[in-house]
Amino acid sequence: MLDKNVAKLLNEQVNKEFYSAYLYLDFSNYYYDIGLDGFGNWYKVQAQEERDHAMLFVQYLQMNGENVTLEAIAKPDVPLTGAKAVLEEGLKHEQYVTSLIHNIYDAAYAVKDFRTMQFLDWFVKEQGEEENNAESLIKKYSLFGDDAKGLYMLDNELAARVYAAPSLVL
């Protein structure tokens, strides 16, 4: 049985992960609308990953005898004011999600919930990768975004990204 606070935070994370999927789908739509289909694809795949993260939290809660409470998913409220600005918003959002994961980890640590900490270890590593990917996109856009040929090549590179289900085994 999970500690009540840990279970509450895990339940809240389900909603946060679904919101992340909505946000990245919004980013994807933005990029498709401005003709950067590769960027649109990259964020569409990102949205699929976030949905899977939510489902991993759902599965973990269920496996530990907890009820899952689904809340309304807020409409994305990030201003989409330019291709690079959207990438920067993506990095800010990943940093926010990292702070949420760390907060749950802290709560689990406080009550010596080693099983939840082990579950969260995968997400800690995943968030490191997510932040690195977001930073890399910003750096590449900064290098190539003002050059039409460079932007074209970067967009083609991002178009090649394919969805892969998470490798976490519960």
N, C-alpha and C positions, 0 to 999 in steps of 0.2 A: 504494500500500500504506500502510495506516495504521500509525502508531506503536503498539507493543504496549500501552502503558499507555492511550493514547487509545481504542484498540479495546476494551480491557477495561472502561473506564469507560462507553463507549457501550453495550456489552452489558449491563452492570449497570443502565443506565438503562432498558433495555427492561423489565426486571423491576419497577423502581420505578414505571414508568408503568402497568403492568398492576396493580400493587398500588394505585395511586391510583384506578384504575377500580373495583377491589373496594371500596375504602374509601368512595368516593362512592356506590356501589350500596348499601352498608350504610347510609349516611346517608339515601339515598332511601327505603329500606325503613322506617327509623325514622320518617321524616316521614309516610309513608303510614299506618303503624301508629297514629300519634297524630292522624290526620285532617287533616293539612296536606298535601293532595295537590299543591298548587302547589309547595311546597318539595320534595316528593318528585319531582315532574317536573323541577324545576330541577337537582337532583342526579343524576337519571337521565340527563339530557342531558350533565351534567358527566362522568359515567362514560363515556359514549360518546366524548366528546372525549379523555379520557385513554387510552382504548383506541386511538384513532387516533394519538395521540402515540407510543405504543409501536410501532405499525406503521410510523410514519415512521422511527423509529430502526432497526427491522428492515430496512426498505428501504434506508436509507443504508448500513448495514453490508454488505448483500448487494451493493449497487452498487460497493462498494469491495473486493470480494473477500474479505470476512471471514465466517467461520462465525458463525452466531447460536446462542448457547447459552441455551436457555430453562430457567429455574430454577423451583422450586415457588413459588407465590404465597402469601405468608403470609396468614393469617386477619386481618382488620382487628381491631386491639386498642385502638381509641379508645373510651373510655367514652362512652356516649350518655346523658347525664344531664339533658338539657333542650334545648329547641328553640334557645335562644340559645347554649348551650354547644357544641352541634354546629357551629353557624356559626363560633364561635371556633376550634374544632378544625380546621375547614376552612381558615381563614386560616393557622393554624400549619403545616398540611401544605403549603399553597402556598409559604410562606416556606422550608420545608425543601426542596421541589422546586427552588425558585429557587437555593438554595445548591448543590444537586447539579449543575444546569446550569452555574453559574459555575465549579464545580470542573472540569468537563469542558472548559470554555472555557479555563481557566487551563492545563490540561495540553496542549491543542492549541496554545495560544499559545507555550508553552515550547519546542515542537518546530517552530514556524513552520508548522503545519498550517492554512494559510489556508482550504482547502476546508472542513474541519470547522468552523472558526470561522464561515465564511459560513453553513453549515448551521445552526449553533447560534444565529446572529443572530435567526432567526425565533422560536426558543424563548425567547430572552432577552426579546424583545418580548411574546410570548405570556404569559410569567410575570408581566410587569408588569400585563397586562390581568387575569390570574387573581387576583393580589393585590388589585387595585383592585375587582374584582367581589366578592371575599370581604369586603373592608372595607365596601363599599357595603351588602351584605346585613346586616352587623352593625349599621351605622348605622340602616338602615331598621327593623330589628327593635327596636333600642333606642328608636326614636321611636314605633313603632306596636304593638309586641308586647304591651303591657299593655292596649291598647284593643281589644276584640273586633271592632269594626267596622273599625278600621285594620288589624288582623291579617288579617281576612277579605279586605280589598282588596289587601293585599300578597300574600297567598296566591294570589289570582286573577291578579295581575300575573305572578307566577312561573309560574303554570300555562300562560301564553302562550308561554313559551320553547320554541323548536323547535331541533332538532339541525341543524347546518350543518357539512359536512365541512371540514377545515382547508384553507387556501388555499396551503399550501407546495407548491412544485413542485420536485422533485428533478431 
